[in-house]
Amino acid sequence: MKYTQLGRTGLKVSRLVLGTMNFGPQTDEATSHGIMDAALDAGLNFVDTANVYGWGENKGRTEEIIGSWFAGGGGRRDKTVLATKVFGNMAGGGEVWPNHDKLSAVNIRRAVDASLRRLQTDYIDVYQFHHIDRSTPFEEIWQAIDVLVQQGKILYAGSSNFPGYKIAQANEAAARHGRVGLVSEQCLYNLAERRAEMEVIPAARDYGLGVIPWSPLHGGLLGGVLKKEATQGRRASGRAADALRDARTREQIQAYENLLDKHGLEPGEAALAWLLTRPGVTGPIVGPRTPEQLDSALRALELELGEELLASLDEIFPGPGPSPEAFAW
C-alpha cells in the first residue's frame, strides 16, 4: 500500500480512501465488516463516512456499522484514520428542527457527541463540514472546533463541497486567531468533471489542504458503462444515465473505453489511477458495495499511466486549463 501525508498534518494515510456511503443502504453489516477487514488487511487505513449516511429514517446507520466493526477489537480503531461529517439535519422521527443541522456551535457540539456514540470511539481524526453554511460565521465554527480539539474529541477539521473562496475564508479566519484551520477538502473531481481544477484545487494547495476526490467514477460513467451495456445488458442509472443522454458525452465515453481497451486497462481502475497522478490529490474515495469492487479499486494503485496515455485522456476530457490562465479572455 502507498501512503502519503494528509495536508499539513502528521497523519499518514493510504492513497485510497474507503468510502462507506453504501454500508447499510446497499451493503449489509456482515458484508460491510468483511470489506473493512479486507481493506485494512491491504493497508487501506483511511475510512470516510458522514452522520447522515444510512439516509432517511436510517440516518446514522452507517456510523453504527463502523462502530460495531471497531468494537470487534483487533486494534481496528488504532490502525484507522477516521473521518466523518456534520451538516445534515439529524432530528429524530423524520422531523426537521432548527439547530439540528448545519454548522452552528450548538449543532456541532450535539452532532460530534452523537457520532462518537454511534462510532463507538472517543475521538475522530478528521471532522469535516459536509457543506458550506452561509448563516454561521467562521469565527463561531472555529470556536466550537477549538473546544472539541481541547476535549480530545477531534484532531483536525476538514471541508467538503467548499468552493475555493470558502476555503480561503475559512483558513483566513482560522489564521487570525492562530488556529490550524482546514486540513483537507473533499470535492467532486474526476476525468469527466474537472471544474475543481479552476479554483478548489489551487486554493487547497495554496493553503496546504489535502484533496480527497469523491465520485471518482462519476456515478459509474467512467467504470466501463457502455461495455457493460453491450455485453451484459446492464443499463446505466443515476448520474451516468443522465450524462449518457447527451450525444457528445456518449461519444466521449465510447472514445475513453476504446482507448483503455487498446491499452488493456479496465476503465474504472484507470480512472482511479488518473486521479492519483493529479497534483495535490491525497487519494480518491472508493465506495465498494462488494469485496470484488474493493479488489478492483486496490489494483488501481499498481497502475502506471504513461505520458502518451495521459495526453490521450486529456484530449478526450480536456480540463479547464491552469488557473489563473483559465480565466483569461
C-alpha positions in Angstrom: 0.0 0.0 0.0 1.2 3.5 -0.8 0.9 6.2 1.8 1.1 9.9 1.9 0.7 12.8 4.4 -2.7 14.4 4.8 -2.2 18.0 4.0 -0.4 19.9 6.7 -0.9 17.2 9.3 1.3 14.5 10.6 -1.3 11.8 9.6 0.0 9.2 7.2 -2.9 7.9 5.1 -3.4 5.4 2.3 -3.6 6.7 -1.2 -7.2 5.3 -1.5 -9.9 6.3 0.9 -12.6 3.7 1.9 -15.9 5.4 1.4 -18.8 3.9 3.4 -21.9 5.5 1.9 -23.2 2.1 0.7 -22.8 0.4 4.1 -26.4 0.0 5.4 -28.5 1.1 2.4 -26.9 -1.3 -0.1 -24.4 -3.5 1.8 -25.5 -5.4 4.9 -23.5 -5.2 8.1 -21.7 -8.5 7.8 -20.5 -7.8 4.2 -19.6 -4.2 5.3 -17.4 -5.6 8.0 -15.8 -8.0 5.6 -15.0 -5.2 3.2 -13.4 -3.1 6.0 -11.4 -6.1 7.2 -10.1 -6.7 3.7 -9.3 -3.0 3.2 -7.3 -2.9 6.5 -5.5 -6.1 5.6 -4.5 -4.5 2.4 -3.2 -1.5 4.2 -6.0 0.9 3.4 -6.2 2.9 6.7 -8.3 5.9 5.8 -12.1 5.5 6.3 -14.6 8.2 5.4 -18.2 8.4 6.5 -20.9 11.0 7.5 -23.5 11.3 10.2 -26.3 11.3 7.6 -25.2 8.1 5.8 -27.9 5.5 6.0 -30.3 8.2 4.9 -33.9 8.9 5.6 -35.2 7.1 8.7 -31.9 5.2 8.9 -29.6 8.3 9.2 -26.6 7.3 11.3 -26.8 3.6 10.4 -23.5 3.7 8.5 -21.7 5.1 11.5 -23.2 2.4 13.7 -21.9 -0.3 11.3 -18.4 1.2 11.5 -18.8 1.4 15.3 -19.7 -2.3 15.6 -16.6 -3.1 13.5 -14.4 -1.1 15.8 -16.0 -2.9 18.8 -14.8 -6.2 17.3 -11.3 -5.4 18.5 -8.1 -6.4 16.9 -6.7 -2.9 17.1 -9.0 -1.8 14.3 -9.6 1.7 15.7 -5.9 2.3 16.4 -5.0 1.3 12.8 -7.7 3.5 11.2 -7.7 7.2 10.3 -11.4 8.0 10.8 -13.2 10.9 9.1 -16.9 11.8 9.4 -19.0 14.8 8.5 -21.5 17.2 10.0 -24.2 19.3 8.4 -27.4 17.4 7.6 -30.4 17.5 9.8 -30.3 14.6 12.3 -33.6 15.3 14.2 -35.3 12.1 15.1 -38.5 10.6 13.8 -38.2 12.2 10.4 -38.8 15.7 11.9 -36.8 18.7 10.9 -35.9 21.0 13.8 -33.9 24.2 13.9 -30.4 23.8 15.4 -30.3 20.2 14.4 -28.3 20.8 11.3 -25.7 23.0 9.6 -22.6 24.4 11.4 -23.9 26.3 14.4 -21.8 25.8 17.6 -24.8 24.0 19.2 -25.2 21.6 16.4 -21.5 20.8 16.0 -21.5 20.0 19.8 -24.6 17.8 19.5 -23.5 16.1 16.3 -20.0 15.2 17.3 -21.2 13.5 20.6 -23.8 11.6 18.6 -21.3 10.5 16.0 -18.9 9.3 18.8 -21.6 7.2 20.3 -22.5 5.6 17.0 -18.9 5.0 16.0 -18.0 3.6 19.5 -14.9 5.6 19.7 -13.7 8.5 21.8 -12.2 10.6 19.0 -12.5 11.5 15.3 -9.3 12.1 13.3 -10.8 14.5 10.7 -14.2 16.1 11.4 -15.5 17.5 8.1 -18.0 20.2 7.3 -20.2 18.4 4.8 -21.3 21.7 3.1 -20.9 25.4 3.5 -23.2 27.2 6.0 -23.8 30.7 4.8 -25.6 31.6 8.1 -22.9 30.8 10.6 -19.7 32.9 10.8 -16.4 31.0 10.7 -15.4 32.6 14.0 -18.2 30.7 15.7 -17.4 27.5 13.8 -13.7 27.6 14.8 -14.5 28.4 18.4 -16.6 25.3 18.5 -13.9 23.2 16.8 -11.3 24.6 19.3 -13.4 23.2 22.2 -13.6 19.8 20.6 -9.9 19.7 20.0 -9.2 20.7 23.6 -11.6 18.0 24.8 -9.8 15.4 22.7 -13.0 14.6 20.7 -11.4 15.5 17.3 -7.9 16.1 16.0 -8.4 18.1 12.8 -11.2 19.8 10.8 -11.8 19.4 7.0 -14.3 20.6 4.5 -16.4 19.0 1.8 -18.0 20.6 -1.2 -16.5 24.0 -0.5 -15.8 26.4 -3.3 -12.3 27.9 -3.4 -13.3 31.2 -1.9 -14.8 29.5 1.1 -11.6 27.5 1.7 -9.8 30.9 1.7 -12.4 32.5 4.1 -12.3 29.5 6.4 -8.5 29.4 6.7 -8.0 33.2 6.9 -10.5 33.3 9.8 -8.6 30.5 11.4 -5.2 32.2 10.9 -6.5 35.4 12.5 -6.8 33.5 15.8 -3.8 31.3 15.4 -5.8 28.2 14.6 -4.8 25.3 12.3 -7.8 25.7 10.0 -8.9 23.2 7.4 -6.5 20.4 6.6 -8.5 18.7 3.8 -11.2 19.3 1.2 -13.5 16.6 -0.2 -14.6 17.6 -3.7 -16.3 16.2 -6.8 -13.4 15.5 -9.1 -12.8 13.0 -11.9 -11.9 12.8 -15.5 -15.4 13.8 -16.6 -15.8 16.6 -14.0 -12.7 18.7 -13.8 -14.0 22.1 -12.7 -12.3 21.7 -9.3 -9.1 22.4 -11.2 -10.1 26.0 -11.7 -10.4 27.2 -8.1 -10.9 24.5 -5.5 -7.7 22.6 -6.0 -5.5 25.7 -6.4 -7.0 27.1 -3.2 -6.5 23.8 -1.4 -2.9 23.5 -2.5 -2.1 27.2 -1.5 -3.5 26.6 2.0 -1.9 23.2 2.4 -5.1 21.1 2.3 -5.1 17.5 1.2 -7.6 16.9 -1.7 -9.9 13.9 -1.4 -12.0 13.5 -4.6 -15.4 11.9 -4.2 -17.3 10.1 -7.0 -14.0 9.2 -8.9 -16.0 7.2 -11.4 -18.7 9.9 -11.8 -21.5 7.7 -10.7 -20.3 4.8 -12.8 -19.9 6.8 -16.0 -16.1 6.1 -16.1 -16.5 2.4 -15.0 -17.0 0.8 -18.4 -20.7 1.6 -18.6 -21.0 1.2 -22.4 -19.2 -2.1 -22.4 -21.4 -3.4 -19.6 -24.4 -2.2 -21.6 -23.3 -4.0 -24.7 -22.0 -7.3 -23.2 -24.1 -7.7 -20.0 -27.3 -5.8 -20.8 -26.7 -3.6 -17.7 -28.2 -0.2 -18.3 -26.7 2.8 -16.7 -28.6 4.5 -13.8 -28.4 7.7 -11.9 -25.8 10.3 -12.8 -24.3 8.0 -15.5 -27.7 7.6 -17.2 -28.4 11.3 -17.2 -25.0 12.1 -18.7 -25.3 9.5 -21.5 -28.5 11.2 -22.8 -26.1 13.8 -24.2 -24.7 12.6 -27.5 -21.4 14.3 -27.1 -20.9 12.7 -23.7 -21.7 9.3 -25.1 -19.1 9.8 -27.8 -16.5 10.8 -25.2 -17.2 7.7 -23.1 -17.0 5.5 -26.1 -13.7 7.0 -27.1 -12.5 6.6 -23.5 -13.4 3.0 -23.3 -11.9 2.3 -26.7 -8.6 3.9 -25.7 -8.4 1.9 -22.5 -9.4 -1.3 -24.3 -6.5 -0.7 -26.7 -4.1 -0.5 -23.7 -5.7 -3.5 -22.0 -6.9 -1.5 -19.0 -10.1 -1.6 -17.0 -11.9 1.8 -17.2 -12.7 2.1 -13.5 -9.2 1.2 -12.5 -7.7 3.7 -15.0 -10.0 6.5 -13.8 -8.7 6.0 -10.2 -5.1 5.7 -11.3 -5.5 9.0 -13.3 -6.6 10.8 -10.1 -3.5 9.5 -8.3 -1.4 11.4 -10.9 -3.1 14.7 -10.2 -1.2 17.4 -8.3 -2.5 17.9 -4.7 -4.6 14.8 -4.6 -4.2 12.8 -1.4 -6.4 9.9 -2.5 -9.8 9.3 -4.1 -12.7 7.9 -2.2 -13.8 4.5 -3.3 -17.2 3.2 -2.2 -17.3 -0.6 -2.8 -20.6 -2.4 -2.4 -18.9 -5.8 -2.7 -15.5 -7.3 -1.9 -14.9 -7.6 -5.7 -15.3 -3.9 -6.1 -12.7 -3.3 -3.4 -10.2 -5.6 -5.1 -10.7 -3.7 -8.4 -10.0 -0.4 -6.6 -6.9 -1.7 -5.0 -5.5 -2.8 -8.4 -5.6 0.8 -9.5 -2.7 1.5 -7.0 -0.4 -0.6 -9.1 -1.2 1.0 -12.5 1.3 3.3 -14.1 -0.2 5.5 -16.7 2.3 6.6 -19.3 2.6 10.1 -20.7 1.1 9.2 -24.0 -2.0 7.7 -22.4 -2.3 10.7 -20.0 -2.1 13.0 -23.0 -4.8 11.0 -24.8 -7.1 11.2 -21.8 -6.6 14.9 -21.7 -7.7 15.1 -25.3 -10.9 13.1 -24.6 -11.6 15.0 -21.3 -9.9 18.4 -21.6 -9.7 20.2 -18.3 -10.4 23.9 -17.8 -6.7 24.8 -18.1 -4.3 26.1 -15.4 -5.6 28.9 -13.1 -5.5 31.9 -13.4 -4.9 31.4 -17.1 -8.3 29.6 -17.3 -10.0 32.9 -16.6 -8.2 34.9 -19.2 -10.1 36.3 -22.2 
